Amino acid sequence: MRNTITMFKSSSRELKSVKCLTACSMLMALSIILGYMSFYLTESIRISFTYVPIAIIGILYGPIVGACTAGAVDLLNFVIKPGGSFAPGITLCAILTGFIYGFFLYRKNFTLIRLSFTVFCNTLFVDFLLKSYVLACLYGTSFIGYLGIRLPVQLIMLVLNTLIIYLLVKSLKKSNVFSLIRE
C-alpha cells in the first residue's frame, strides 16, 4: 500500500517538470496524429494506434500523468475531429487506459510478462468490457451483441498491442531516448 501511495505522489510530482510537460505534449500530438490514421471496421470497431504514445507516457511518468494526458488527448481528438456526439464513457475509457499503463509499468522492471499482463488487463476490462458497455448504451443495442462483435478484434489487438509496445520501448531504451527524456 505504501509503495502505491508513493507511486501516485511521484507521478503527480512529474506534472511540475518542464521536461515531463514537453514530452507529454509531443506524445499527445503524436497520439492525435495517429488518430487520423485509424480506420473503422464497423461503427463500433475502430483500429487505431493512439494508445502507443499514451502507454509510453504511462511508462515514463506514471498513472496520474498517464490518466491526465489520455483524457486530454480524447477531448482534443473530439474538439479537432468530432465523430458524433461527445461520450464521457469513451473519455473514461481513455483515462483508464493511461492510468493502467502507468500503474503497472511506471518505475517497474519492464518485461514482456509484465507488459503482457498490463495489456491484457487494459484490453479485457477497458477496451472489451467497459467500452462495449459504453457503445451499447450509446447506440441503444445489446451489450452481449457488442461483446460478440468485438471479441475477435480485441484478441488480435491484444497480441498486436503487446508486440508493438514491447518492441518500441525496448528500442527506445536501447537508444537511450528514455534516459534523455527522464533526465
Summary of the structure (lengths in Angstrom):
residues: 183
radius of gyration: 16.1
end to end distance: 27.6
largest distance: 49.0
contacts: 588
relative contact order: 0.12
helix: 80%
strand: 2%
